[in-house]
Amino acid sequence: MAVLEEIGNQLAMIARTTGGSVPRVGGSWRGGSGVVVGNGLVLTNAHNVRGQATDLTFSDGKTVEAQVKGIDIDGDLAVLAGDTGSARILEWAAEPPAVGTPVFAVAAGAGGAARVTFGFVSGVAQAFRGPRGRRIAGSIEHTAPLAPGSSGSALVDGDGRLVGLNTNRLGSGFYLALPADGTLKGRADALGRGETAQRPRLGIGIAPSWVARRMRRAVGLAERDGVLVREVEQDSPAEHAGIAEGDLLVEAAGKPIHDADDIYDALEAVAAHGKLSLRVVRGAEERTVEADFNQA
């Protein structure tokens, strides 16, 4: 009973000291949460943002309009600029929590009221898919329950310091948060300066490798590892490179392609406005093409 009472006291303390720093983002049924990370700046998930403007509702019931300051869709991050009033800027923890660390999830419910739950870190270095399919690695897995509308909320330690930004629900009682480390801090600071992230995009839709193998086998072609191009965006780097629907991408930057992550990894290594060499199989023919992101 003493342990439960102590946890209850911590829940109340964190709700009191941290709840005001976690506003509701957007409407009551499709919105999420955010974290005050600077004067007039709120960090949230990109998938919580629809358009350039949204509402922020704080635990005291105050609602203000906010504008998107910077957004990173592939990294599922956005910073909103709006009047945060007297809301406290959350302190960032010195280091990410280890497995077994007690943590508290602080989210904003309907009307901005704070919702605080308790759990433990159950895993580190986990991964999930961002809004456009890119793998986001290095996440914290924890067991503090999150209700719908909690994405973008704060994961804090027992002292109320930010250890993660809640982002994804795994189901079966497990949740993922981006670690509040130096990398996240740097990305949040850049977005807060209006430096919207730009990552090279090929402009293709792809099918899994097993689909490509099955289709090639059906027409009597040798099976190959790779990803099948199922669509090509008009005026994209892929179209300019001559890639077409039905092509099989088997190499990127000289490395074999086994799945979509291999393409994303190759794109991450491309310098801004750089180029990417791709090996393409079309039927029985094979050739190398170059995607030029200067044309994007």
C-alpha positions in Angstrom: 0.0 0.0 0.0 2.9 2.4 0.8 4.3 1.9 -2.7 0.9 2.6 -4.3 0.5 5.7 -2.2 3.9 7.0 -3.2 3.1 6.4 -6.9 -0.2 8.2 -6.4 1.5 11.2 -4.7 4.0 11.3 -7.7 1.1 11.3 -10.2 -0.5 14.2 -8.4 2.7 16.1 -8.2 3.5 15.6 -11.9 0.0 16.6 -12.9 0.3 19.7 -10.9 3.8 20.8 -12.0 3.9 19.4 -15.6 0.3 19.3 -16.8 0.3 23.0 -17.7 3.3 22.4 -20.0 1.4 19.8 -22.1 -1.4 21.5 -24.2 -4.0 19.9 -26.4 -3.2 20.2 -30.1 -6.2 20.5 -32.4 -9.8 19.3 -31.9 -11.1 17.2 -29.1 -11.5 14.0 -31.2 -8.8 14.2 -33.9 -6.1 16.1 -32.0 -3.1 15.2 -30.0 -0.9 16.7 -27.4 2.3 18.8 -27.4 5.1 19.9 -25.1 6.1 23.5 -24.3 9.8 23.6 -25.2 10.4 27.3 -25.4 8.7 30.7 -25.0 5.8 30.5 -27.5 7.0 27.1 -28.9 5.3 23.7 -28.6 6.8 20.4 -29.9 4.4 17.8 -31.2 4.1 15.0 -33.7 3.8 16.0 -37.4 0.8 13.7 -37.8 -1.1 15.9 -35.3 -0.9 18.9 -37.6 -3.3 19.5 -40.4 -2.7 22.7 -42.3 -0.6 25.6 -41.2 -2.8 26.6 -38.2 -4.2 24.8 -35.2 -5.5 25.4 -31.7 -3.6 24.9 -28.5 -5.7 24.3 -25.4 -4.0 24.5 -22.0 -4.9 22.8 -18.7 -6.4 26.1 -17.4 -8.9 26.0 -20.3 -7.2 28.8 -22.3 -7.3 28.2 -26.1 -5.0 30.0 -28.5 -4.2 29.8 -32.2 -0.8 28.5 -33.2 1.0 28.4 -36.5 3.4 25.7 -37.8 6.9 27.1 -37.3 8.7 24.1 -38.7 7.8 20.5 -39.7 9.6 17.3 -40.4 7.0 14.9 -41.8 9.3 11.9 -42.3 10.7 12.3 -38.7 7.1 12.9 -37.4 8.0 16.1 -35.6 6.6 19.7 -35.7 7.0 22.8 -33.7 4.1 25.2 -33.3 4.4 28.9 -32.5 1.7 30.4 -30.3 1.1 32.2 -27.0 2.2 29.8 -24.3 1.6 32.3 -21.6 2.9 31.3 -18.2 3.3 27.6 -19.1 6.6 26.3 -17.8 9.2 25.1 -20.3 9.9 21.5 -19.5 13.5 20.6 -18.4 15.1 17.9 -20.5 16.6 14.9 -18.7 20.4 14.6 -18.9 20.2 11.2 -20.5 17.6 8.7 -21.9 16.1 6.3 -19.4 17.3 2.7 -19.2 15.1 -0.4 -19.2 13.2 -0.6 -15.8 13.1 3.1 -15.2 9.8 4.3 -13.8 8.2 6.9 -16.1 5.0 9.0 -16.3 3.1 9.9 -19.5 1.6 13.4 -19.3 -1.1 14.0 -22.0 -3.8 16.6 -22.6 -7.4 15.3 -22.6 -10.5 17.0 -23.9 -10.5 20.6 -22.8 -6.7 20.5 -22.1 -7.1 18.8 -18.7 -3.9 16.9 -17.8 -4.0 13.1 -17.9 -1.1 11.3 -16.1 -0.3 7.6 -16.2 2.5 5.5 -14.7 4.6 2.7 -16.2 8.2 1.5 -16.8 10.6 1.6 -19.7 10.4 -1.9 -21.2 12.8 -1.5 -24.1 15.1 0.9 -25.9 16.4 1.3 -29.5 12.9 0.4 -30.9 11.7 1.4 -34.3 8.4 2.4 -36.0 7.2 3.9 -39.3 6.7 7.6 -39.8 3.7 9.1 -41.6 5.3 8.5 -45.1 6.8 5.1 -44.3 10.3 5.9 -43.2 11.7 3.9 -40.3 12.3 6.0 -37.2 14.7 4.1 -35.0 16.0 4.6 -31.4 12.7 4.9 -29.7 11.9 4.2 -26.0 9.3 1.5 -25.4 7.3 1.9 -22.2 4.1 0.7 -20.4 2.5 4.0 -19.2 -1.0 3.8 -20.8 -1.8 6.3 -23.5 -5.4 7.1 -24.5 -6.3 8.3 -28.0 -5.1 11.9 -28.5 -1.9 11.3 -26.5 0.6 11.4 -29.4 3.0 14.3 -29.0 2.6 14.2 -25.2 5.4 14.2 -22.6 7.1 11.1 -21.1 8.8 12.3 -17.9 10.8 10.9 -15.1 9.9 11.0 -11.4 11.2 14.6 -11.2 9.1 15.8 -14.1 12.0 16.0 -16.6 11.3 15.2 -20.2 12.7 11.9 -21.3 10.7 11.3 -24.4 7.9 12.5 -26.8 5.1 9.9 -27.0 4.5 9.0 -30.6 3.2 5.6 -31.3 0.9 3.0 -29.7 2.0 -0.6 -30.2 -1.0 -2.2 -28.7 -1.0 -4.9 -25.9 0.0 -2.2 -23.4 3.2 -1.0 -25.0 4.0 2.5 -26.3 6.8 4.3 -28.1 8.4 7.6 -27.4 11.2 9.5 -29.2 14.0 9.9 -26.7 14.6 13.4 -25.4 18.3 13.3 -26.2 20.6 15.7 -27.9 19.5 14.7 -31.4 15.8 15.4 -30.6 16.8 18.7 -28.9 18.7 19.8 -32.0 15.9 18.9 -34.3 13.4 20.7 -32.1 15.6 23.8 -32.0 16.0 23.8 -35.8 12.2 23.5 -36.3 11.7 26.2 -33.8 13.8 28.5 -35.9 11.7 27.7 -38.9 14.1 25.3 -40.5 11.6 22.9 -42.0 13.4 19.6 -42.7 13.9 18.6 -46.3 14.8 15.0 -47.2 15.4 13.7 -50.7 12.4 11.8 -52.1 12.4 9.5 -55.1 8.7 9.9 -55.7 7.8 6.3 -56.1 5.3 3.8 -54.5 6.7 0.4 -53.9 5.5 -3.2 -53.3 7.3 -5.7 -51.0 10.0 -8.0 -52.4 7.8 -11.1 -52.2 5.4 -9.4 -54.6 8.2 -8.9 -57.1 9.4 -12.5 -56.8 5.9 -13.8 -57.3 5.3 -11.6 -60.4 8.6 -12.5 -62.0 8.1 -16.2 -61.4 4.6 -16.0 -62.9 6.0 -14.7 -66.2 9.0 -17.0 -66.3 11.7 -14.6 -65.2 14.4 -15.3 -62.7 13.6 -14.3 -59.2 15.6 -11.3 -57.8 15.7 -9.6 -54.5 14.5 -6.0 -54.7 11.5 -3.8 -54.4 8.9 -3.4 -57.1 7.9 0.0 -58.3 4.1 0.2 -58.4 3.8 4.0 -59.2 5.9 6.9 -60.1 5.1 10.5 -59.3 4.9 12.9 -62.2 8.0 15.3 -62.5 9.8 13.4 -59.7 13.5 12.4 -59.5 12.5 8.8 -60.3 10.6 9.9 -63.4 13.5 12.0 -64.6 15.8 9.1 -64.1 13.7 6.9 -66.3 12.2 4.7 -63.6 8.8 3.3 -64.6 6.0 1.3 -63.0 6.9 -2.4 -62.9 10.7 -1.8 -62.6 12.6 -3.7 -59.9 15.1 -1.7 -57.9 17.9 -4.0 -56.8 20.7 -1.7 -55.7 21.0 1.8 -54.3 24.4 3.5 -54.0 26.0 0.2 -54.8 24.3 -1.7 -52.0 21.7 -4.4 -52.4 18.1 -3.5 -51.9 16.1 -6.1 -49.9 13.2 -3.8 -48.6 12.0 -0.2 -48.4 14.4 0.5 -45.5 17.4 0.0 -47.7 16.1 2.7 -50.0 15.4 5.1 -47.1 18.9 4.4 -45.7 20.4 5.3 -49.1 18.4 8.5 -49.3 19.5 9.5 -45.8 23.1 9.4 -47.0 22.4 11.7 -50.0 23.6 15.2 -49.5 21.1 18.1 -50.0 20.4 18.4 -53.8 22.7 15.4 -54.4 22.4 12.3 -56.6 21.7 8.6 -56.0 22.8 5.8 -58.3 20.1 3.0 -58.6 20.3 -0.4 -60.3 17.1 -1.1 -62.2 15.8 -4.4 -63.6 13.1 -4.2 -66.3 12.1 -7.6 -67.5 15.3 -9.4 -68.4 17.3 -6.1 -68.9 19.4 -4.5 -66.2 20.8 -1.0 -66.1 22.0 1.8 -63.8 20.2 5.1 -63.5 20.9 8.3 -61.5 18.3 10.2 -59.6 19.2 13.8 -59.5 17.6 15.7 -56.5 18.7 19.1 -58.0 15.6 18.6 -60.2 13.2 17.9 -57.4 
